[in-house]
Each structure stands twice: as structure tokens, then as C-alpha cells.
Amino acid sequence: METILEMRRITKVYPGRVSAANREVSLDLRRGEILCLAGENGAGKSTLMKILYGLTPATEGEIRIRGKIAAIHSPLDANRRGIGMVHQHFMLFSEFTVAQNVVMGIEPKKFNFFLDTAKSNELVQKVIDAHHFSIEAGKTVGSLTVGQMQQVEIVKMLYRNVDILILDEPTAVLTDRETESLFKSFRILAETGKSLILITHKLSEIKEISDRVAVMRKGELTAVKDTADLDEREISRLMYRLPEPSAGEQMFPRAGGFPASSREVPLKRKPVSDRTVLSFQDVTVRRRNQERPLLNRISFSVHEGEILAFAGVGGNGLGVLEAVLGGFLPLNSGRILCREEDISRCNSEKLRGRGLAYVPSDRIAYGSAESAPVWENIIINRRREFSEWGFLNRKKSESFATELLDRYAIAGNSSMPLAFLSGGNIQKTVLAREIEQHNDYIVFCEPTRGLDVSSSLYVYSQMESLRNSGTAVILISSNLDEILALADRIIVLYRGSIAAERENPLHSPAAEETGNIKEEIGERMLGLKKT
């Protein structure tokens, strides 16, 4: 098989950091293959791909494309050499059409000045049809599901005739069915000669979609193997240097193939209390001039020592529910009560004063300030605790932040800008801050999106500890395995309404088959089952 890309002895050392983000990494890519790049957060995967895509320069090393040395100083250079990248956080304009987003920067022009809309739609639709995507060139991006937005990002790169496509956590925001559809598209791309590099932490997905897997650890490439020769346990061992399994040790059976030690997650659970912490009473949210409400007469309660999970397909109300819980979106009708106190009109700041801790689904946009140092991000909601006589005690703040970095195994130091941390470590910083300051209830939205196996298991154990200490936990997640592993009760949202509510049977002595439960919940999420 033809080798189309060679990265040789790539080293990257960031200013102010002692250890190298990448250390003499050599990797090749073959024509028409799907290569998964695996490793825990901070292992150097994203840095290596940023170098390949021209987002950051290598300190040492070279890149060869089809045997010729390629100088790549920017994403434009990468595109010209047939390399495209789809980032974990989409870079789309919601008010523009699919075609307008795709052709941006290389638009077909009418009279050498005006955008030729008809030509743009025609060219983009050809790319869509050729790869069997389920989107339309003339549709507004804001009207699409998350899975369809992912397709738009891929079409952007294919429109630029790339041969090598890098995808950073491509399924992080997708449902199981959307992931299945995306993988079909990946296979079609590979069959037509495109080469794909997938950055992913999901062991089951690595086994399902890749031809080879390259494993990184602490900035170094530790193994490149044919996926067919590995099982999930072996991949995990390569990533974390786990010991060989001892007698009786089992894989974690539900949450995306994550490995556990000799026990499963969740831990031993205490009974749910009958004391209500938070309740929604006929909550309705509607957009102006829109007939169907975004949330339609939603009623539920969450109790002390309970994990209540919400499942649903994108566009059916999960994002709206998150915004309401976070205090960013007002109600049109109904009430929200926290321990019998009406908090319906409280904004985010007031809600935090009433006991809310909140981990947003987009930690970069809404949960952090990348230019500020790590310690400031950690104490931002607790400045009074770290102030004396009206002045912030920086030494005390940094000491507390350093303690949290150690406790949550976050790679970095408290004085560096948050942007210097890897994406996964930024997420862990936000999680640490919110977990440490929780009071009555805590809202987790996609809590393990982008996290590696080890970090995900740690988050799960923290959620279990919070639950067992009496905290009310609300989980909003697109990962059904995660929901089934953690939730005491599950609510399914469909078209802004509650389509189903049930106890999680996996925590009963006579647990049902996981696959059957997933299928049932999936049907309710899609509106296929309504009774």
C-alpha cells in the first residue's frame, strides 16, 4: 500500500515547559487507510496533528508528502498539500447556509466580485451527493443537527480536494446512530482513496473503524499496530502501561469499552433519598414567532443522592434544558423550585449563590477563560474566599489551584495560561472547579466529552461520590452507555417534551440486557416508540 505521508522525528517544546509535547515522533500514513491516534489527555496527539496541519511549528523534524519534504506553516499550506482537519469544536456560522460555510475563502464569483450562490450550491451539493451525506447545500447550518454539522465540516475539507483528513474526536458530540452513519461515510472515503487520521479515546470505536492504531504516551509514540491484532484491553495497556489482567478481572462492560480494575462502575450505591432538591413544574420555553415550544410543559424532580439523566437526539431540547438549568435562558411559563424556593427568574450568578454547580457541554466557550492563568480559572467563582481586605491573595489562590491540579491529575502548573493546557486537561480543570464548589446540586453536561479512558473513569467515580454524599446530580449526555452506567433514573426528551421516564433497570438485582435497554431508549429518542 502506498505511503502518502511521513512524519520524521517530530519534536515540539513549548516555551516555559520543561517536558516536550512531542519527542522524536515518527509516523506514516498509507493511501486509503483509517489510522486511529490514541493516548490519554496530554499524550501529545493534538500537538502532533496541529503540527501536521500548520497550526503550530515543530521544534525539530520533517514532514514528507509522497516522498517530498513539505514545509507547512499554516492551514492554507496544509490544504494546498491535500491535508484537511476537522476540529472537535465546529467552526461554522449558524446563520449561513451549508454551501456558504463550505466555500468560504474560495467562493465562486459572479462578475469577479459577487458570490455566485447558484454555482456554490451546485458545487457543494455535488460533493455531498458523491459521499452520501444527509445534508443539503441550501440549508441554514443553524437548522441542522449536531451530526449534520459534523458532516458540513468534513464537506468543507473535501471541497478543497484533500487526500488526508484529520478528525479530532469526531464522535464526541454524536449519538450512537449518528456515529454509525458517520463511520459509513468514513469507509466510503477510504474506499475512494482518502486517508483518515482519527484522534479518539473510545476503544470500541478504534476496534470498529480503524485499520491501524498508533498509541502515544507522554509525548512519545509507543506503538503502531494493525488493529486486527489487538483487543480493547491490549490497546488500553499500551496507552496506560496497565499490567496484564489477573484472574477474574473483567472489562468495564457498558461505558464505551472503558477498562476498570476488578470492579465495575458505578461503585456501591446508597438508596436515593425522598427529599427533593430541584423541581421543574410545567416549564415551557419558546422562541418568538415559533409555534412549537423548545421545551413543552416539562415537569420533573431530582432528589438528594440521586443521578437523574436526560437523553435525547440533538435538536430535541437537551441544549435548551442545559441553558435553563445554567440560568442563561428565561422561562415563558412554569416554575423552578430549589428546596421549595422559587428560582425561576434567577440568572446564572444568583443560581450559583443558591447552590448550583455547573459543568457546561462546551467548556472552552462557556466554562473557562483561556488567556487567564489556571489558578484564576479555578477560583473565579470563589474570589471572596481568597481575598483579604478587599485584595486577592494570589499566593493562597495558586496554592489551592496547585492542590487541585495534583488531586485531579491535571498536567500543567497553576501559573500558566489555561490555553497552554491540552484540551482534555482544560476540561478536567473545569470539572475540578465545579466539583469542589458544589452545594445542593450539580449539573454535568457531556462530562466526559474529549476525555481519555482514565480521566473518564475518574469523573464517573467523582459523580458517584457526589451522589453517595447526598448531592443531587443532573446528567445531560449523548452517550447512552454513560447514562446507563451512572443514572438512577432516565428521562428521554423528544421534540421538547418528555417522551419517557423510567428507573434504570441496570441497578436492579435482575438487570436486563444492556443492548435491549439501549434499543428501547434509542427508539424513544427518535420518536419511534411513544408508549
N, C-alpha and C positions, 0 to 999 in steps of 0.2 A: 504494500500500500504506500502511495506517495506521501512523503513527509513535506508538508507545506509551511510549517513554522518550527523554528528552533530558537529557544531562549538559552543562552550560554553564560553560565557563571554570573547570574544576575545578583548583584548586591545592592542593598539600599539602606543607608544610615541617615536617619532624620537628625537635624541639628538639635542638640540638647538631650539626645537619647544615647545611653551607653551601648545598649544592645542593638544589633542590626534587625530591621524589619524583615529583610531578606538577606540570606547569606549564601552566596555561590549556588544559586538555584539554576539547574539545567533541566529543561523540559521541552519535549517536542510534541507536535500535533500532526495527525495524519489526515489526509483528504477523506471526507465523508464519515468521520468518526465523531462520537459523542464522548467527550472526556470530562469526568467529574473531578473537581478540585475540592478535596475535603480537608478538614482540620478544625481544631477548636478556635474560638474567638481569639484574635491576636496572633494566630499562627503565621500570618503573612500572605494569605490568599488574595485578599483585596488589593494589597500593595502591589503584588506581582502583576495582577491584571490591570491596575492603574498605570503601571509602567508600560505594559503592552499597548494600552490604549492612548498613551501620550499625556496622561493626566499628571504624572509626576516623573521626573527623570531618575534613571538608575545612577547610583554612585559608581558602579563598575559593571562590566558585562556587555554583551551584544545580542542583538536580535537579527535573525536571518529569516527572510521570507522567500521560499522556493530557492534556497541556497545563496541568496544575495543579501548582504548586510543592509538593514533598513534603519535609517535614522527617524525615529518617531518622536516628535517634540510636542504634538498636540493631537486632539481627537480628529482634526481635519487631516493631518498627516496619516493617522490610522485609517480613516475612511478611504483615502486615496490609495492605500495599500491593501484595501479589501478587508479591513478589520472593523467590526462594529461592536458596541457594548450596550446592553440593556441594564440599567441600574435598578437597584431594589426600590428606590423611591422614584416614581414616574416623573418624567419631565414633559408634561403635556399642558396645554392651555384648554381648560374645560369649555370655554365659550367658542372655541374654534371647531371646525369640522375635522373629521379624521384626515381628509386629504390635506387641509391647510396645515395641520400638525406635521404630517409626513413630509411634505415638500418644503417646509420652512428652511430658508437659506439657499435652496437650489430650485426656486419656483420657476415653472414655465411662464414666460411673459407674453403679453399681448401688446403689440406695438412697442416692444422693448422696454416697457415701463409698467404696465398694469398686470396684475396676476391674472393668468388665464385659468379661470375657475373650472370651465368645462374640460380643458385639457388636463388639469390637475386631477380632477375626479376620474377621468378616463384612465390615466396612467396608474394612479393608486389602486383603482379597482382591479386593474389587470394583475397587479402584484397580489392583491387579496385573493382573487379567484385562483391564481396559479398555485397558491399554497393552502387553499381550502379553509381560510379563516372565516369566522362568523361575524364579520363587521361590514359596514357599508361606507364607502368613501364620503358620502354626503351627510352622514350622521354627525351631530354635535357630540364631542367627546364627553361632555357633562351628562349625556343621556345614557352612557354605556355602563355596563357592569365592570367591576374591577378586573375580571378575567379578560374582558374585551379590551380594556385599556392596555393590558399586558400585550395583547395582540398588536395594538397600534404601535407600541414601542418596537416590536420586532419588525413590523412592516416598514417603519422608518429606516431601519438598517438595511433591509432587503431592497428597498427602493434605491439605496445608494450602492447596490451591487456588491455587498460584502460577501466574502467567501468564508470568513472566520467570524463567528458570532459568540460573544462573551455574555453570559447571563448570570447576574448576581442574585442568588436566592429567588429564582423565577417563580416558585410556587408559594412563597411566603404568605401572600395575601389571597390565595385561591382556595376554593372549596375542592373536595375530592373529585367531583365531576369536572370542574374546570381544569384541574391538574391532568386528568385523564385525556381531555381534549387537547391540552397544550402538548402533552407528550406525543400524541398522534402527529401533531404539526412538526415536532422536533424530528421524528422518524422520517417524515416526508422530506424535510430539509436535508437530512443526512443522506437519504437515498438519491437526492439530486446533486450531491457532491459538496454540500456545505459542511463545514466543520464547526462543532459546537463545544464550548467550554462552559460547564455549569458549575458555579460555586454553590454548594449546598451542604447542609448539615444532616439531612434526612437520609438515614441509612437505607431505609426501604426504597427510597427513590433512586439512590445510587445503584442499587441492585437492579431496579426495574428498567432504567433508561440508558445507563452508560455502557460503553464498550471497554473503557479502561478507567481506572481511578488513580489519581495522583494524590498522595497524602502529605500534608505539610505539618510540621510541629516546630514551634519556637523559631520560625523564620527559615527553616531548612526543609528541603524536600527529602522525606524519609523513605518513600516507596512509590513506585509506579507499577501497577499490576493489571492484568486482564481481570475485569470484573467477574467473569465466569469462574475464575479460580478462587474467589473469596466469598465468604458468607458475612453476614452483618457483624457477627461477633469479631471476626478477624479484622474487618475494617475498623471497628471500634478500638481493638487492641493496637492497631497501627497508629491511630490518632492519639491515644492516651497512654500507651505503654501499659495497658492493663495486663494482669497476669493471666495465665491460662485458666479457664473455668474449672472450679473444683467440683467435686461430686455433689450433685443436687442443685447446682446453681443454674438459674434459668434466665432467659432473656425477658426484659420488660415487655409484656405481651400486647400492650394496647397503644401507647403514645408514639406512633410513628416508628416503632422499632428501636426506641431508646433502650440502651442496656441499663440494668440495675444490678446491684450486687445480689445477695441471696434473698432479698425481699422485693416485693413489688411496691410501686407507688400506686395508691396512697398508703400512708402509714396507718397504724391502728387508729380508728376514728371514734370519737366520743359521740354520744347521741345529740341530735340537734335540739336546741332549746325551743320552748314555745314563746319566748319573749321576742316580740317584733322590734326590729331596729329601724327599718326603712320600708315604706309602703307607697305604692302608686295607686291612686284612685281615679279611674276613668280619665287618664291623661290623654289628651289629644293635641297633636301638633300638626298644623297645616301651613303650606306655603300660600302666599297671596295669589289669588286667581287660579288656584289648583283645586279641582274638585275632590280628588282622593286624598285623605289626610296622610301625612308622613308617618304619624302614629295615630292609631284609631282606638280610643277608649281602652287604653292599656291599664290593667289592674294586676298587681302582684305584691307580695310581701317577702322580705328576706329577714331571717331570724338570727339571733346570736348563735355563733357556732355552726353556721351553715354556708356552704358554697352553692350559690344559685347561678346557673349558667344559662346564657342565651345563645341560641344557634340560629343561623339563617343565611340565605344567599345574599350577596351584595345587592343593594338597592331595595331591600325589603324592611329596612328600619333599624338595623343594628347601629349604623353610624349616627342616626338621629338619636337613638336611645343613649349612646355614649355622650353626645353633645348635651343632652338634657341632664344626664347624671353629673356631668362635669360643670354644669352651670353656664353653658355657653349659648343655650337656645331656650327662649321663653315658651311657656305653655299657652295654648289657646283656650283650653278648658281642663278641668280636673285639678287634683291636688297631689302634692308630695308631702309626706309626713316623715319626720325623723323623731322617733320616740315620742309620738303624738304631737310634736311641734310642727306647724305648717312652715315648710321651707320652699314652697312653690315659687316664690319670687326672689330667692337668693341667687346672687351671682356666684362665680367661682370662688372669689375671695371669702365671701360670707359662708359658703358651704364648707370650706376648709376650717373655718372657725367653729362650725357645728359638728365637726367630726369626720369629714371626708378626707380620704387619701385616694389619689387617682393616678393610674398609670395609663397614659393615652396610647392609642394604637400607633400614632406617628410621634415617636419620642423626639425626633430631630426637630420637627416643625413646632410642636406644642409642649414638649416636655423638657427642653433644655436651651441653653444659650451657648452655642459652640465657641464663640470668641472669648467667653468668660472662663476663668480658671475652674478646675474641677471643684475646688473647695467652695467656691461661690455657688455653683450649681447645686451642691449638696445642702447648703444651709439657707438657700434663697427664701424658703418659707418659714424659717426659724431665726431670722436675724435678731429678733429681740433677745432670744436666749443667749446669743453670742455677743451681745453689746453691753458695754459698761459706761455709765454716764453719757449715754447717747452716742458713743463711738463703738464701732465694730472692732472686736478683739480678734485680729487676724490670726495670731498665734494659736488661740483657742480653737478658732474655726478650722485652721489647717490640721491641727492635731485630731479633731473629731473626724474630719474628712479622711485622713490617713488611716484612722482606725476602721472606718467603713470600707475603704479600699482593701485592707487586709482581710476583713471579715467576709467580704463578698468576692474575694479573689479577682479584683479588678486590676488589670495590668496598666500601670501608669503611676504618676505621682500627683499629689493634690494641687501643686502649684502650676502645672502645665495647662494650657488652654484645652478645653474639653474636645475641640476638633482634632487634637493630636492623638486621641484615643481611637482604637478601631471601632467600627460600628457596633459590634456586639458589646464592647466594654462601655460605650456610651449608654446603651440600653440597660446594662447592669447597674450603671451609676444612677439612672432614674429610678430603677426598681429599688435599689438600696435606700435612696432618699425617701421614697413613698412608704416602703415597708416600715422604716424606722420611725416615721412620724404618724402612723395610723392611729385612729382613735376608735370611733364607733363602727365605721365601715370603710371598706376599701374596694375600689373598682379596678379590675385588671382588664385591659383591652388588648387582645393579642399579646399576652405576656411573654411568649417565647419566640415571637417572630424574629428571625435572624440570629437566634442564639444557638450555640452548639449543644451537643448532647449533654455534656457535663453541666453546663450552665442551666439548661432547661430543667434537668432533674433537681438542681438546687432550688430553682424558682418553685417547682412543684412542692418540694419539702417545706419551703417557706410559707406557701399558701396553706398547706396542711397544718403547719404550726399555728398560723393565724387563726384558722378555723377552730382548732382544738383549744385555743386560748379564749374563745368566745367571741371573736370578731366576726361580723357579718361580711362575707366576701361575695362580690358580684363579678362573674367571669363572662366576658364577651369574647368569643373566639370563633374563628372559621375552621378550627381543627377539631373534628369530631372525636378523634382519638383522645385528645387532650380533655375535652369535655367529659367523655365517658370515664376517664381515669380519675377525675377530680370532683365532679359535681355530685351534690346530694339530690338536687332537683334540676330539671332541664325544662326550659321554655323555648319553643320554636316560634319565631316571627316570620310571617308571610304577608306581603303587601301591607305592612304597617300594623297588622293585627296579630294577636296571639292565636297561632294555629294549633298548638298542642302544649300541654303541660303535664309532666309526669315525674315520678320519683325515678332516680337512676337505679335500675334493677341490678346493675353490676355490683352494688354494695349489699345486696341481699344474700342470704346463705345459699339460695338456689338460683345463682346467677344465670341469666340467659346467654346465648351465644352472642359475642360482640358483633359479628357480621350482621345478624338479624336485626339488632337494635340500630346499627348504623344505617341499614337499608330503610328501616321504618322512619327514622328521623330525617334521612335524606329525602324520602318521598314527601314528608310533611313540609320540609323546607322549600320544595319545588311546587307545592300545591297539588301534588298528585294524590295525596291521601288527606281527607278532611274530617274523618270521623274518629 
